[in-house]
Amino acid sequence: MGESLEIRKIYEYEFYDAQLALECMHAAVAPEIQRQQEQHQEEVFAKAKSAIESRFAGSDHIDPEVFIDAYVESLMPYIQHLSRTGRIRDK
């Protein structure tokens, strides 16, 4: 109850406590960022799965190396994005 009252006071501009505002913002923003990242990953993997399924739809036998190459190729836009944003680095 006390914390929500302090948050309401910040919202209504009755006082401003930088540390409290930062803690409240972090409590709200961090889970949202995590949720968005997880949703994005799910979308990436769904697109990769769809690309793989359509590429090998009529095949009775798939060479493992060809499959791995196709899977990496399907994830390449995501891998390049991670590289550009500095989340992964080339050796």
N, C-alpha and C positions, 0 to 999 in steps of 0.2 A: 504494500500500500504506500509506504513512504517513498519508494523509488518512483512509482507512477505519479505521485504528487509532484516530485521534483521535476520529472519529465514534463508534466503539464505546465509547471511554472516556466520552464525554458520555452515551451511552445508558445505560451502567452506572453513572453518577453518580460516576466516579472523579475527574473534574475538570470545571470549567465555564469555557469561554472564550466570553464573550458574542459577540465578533466572529466566531469560528469557527462558533458555533451559528447566528448570523444568516446567514452565507454559505451554510452547509449548507441551512438552511431555504429561503433564496431559490433555491438551485439546484434544490431539489425542488418548491417551490410555484409558481414562475413558469411552468415548462413545463406544469404541471397546470392552472393558470388559463387559459393559452393554449389548451390542448386543449379545456377545457370551453367556452370562448367560441366556438371554431371549431365544436364540435359543436352548440351552441345556434344559431349562425347557419345551419348546414346544415338544422336542424330548421325554423327560421323560413322559410327559402326553399323548403323542400319543402312546407310548409303553404300558402305563398303560391301556389306552382305548382299544387298540387292545387285550390285555390279558383278560380284562373283557368281551369284546364282544365274544371272542372265548370260554371263560369259560361258558358263559350263552347263547350260540347261540341257543340251542334247547329248552330252558326253556320258558314255557308260564307264569309261576309265579316265582318270585324271592323273597325269604325272605329278608327283608331289612338288618337284622343283618348279614346274609351270604354275601350279597352284600358288606356291609361296610368292613367286614373282608377280602374279596377278593380284594377290592380296596386298602386297607392298605397294604396287602401282595404284590400287584403289584407295589406299590411305595416303598417298603422296601429297595431295593438297593439304591435309591436316598436318602431316609431318613438316611440310614447308612452312605452314603457319606457325607451328611451335618453334621452328628454327628462327623465323623472322622476329618473333616476339621474345627470343632469348630464353625460352623455357627449356629448349634442348640445344646442344651445340654440336657442330661437326667436329670430328677428331682431327 
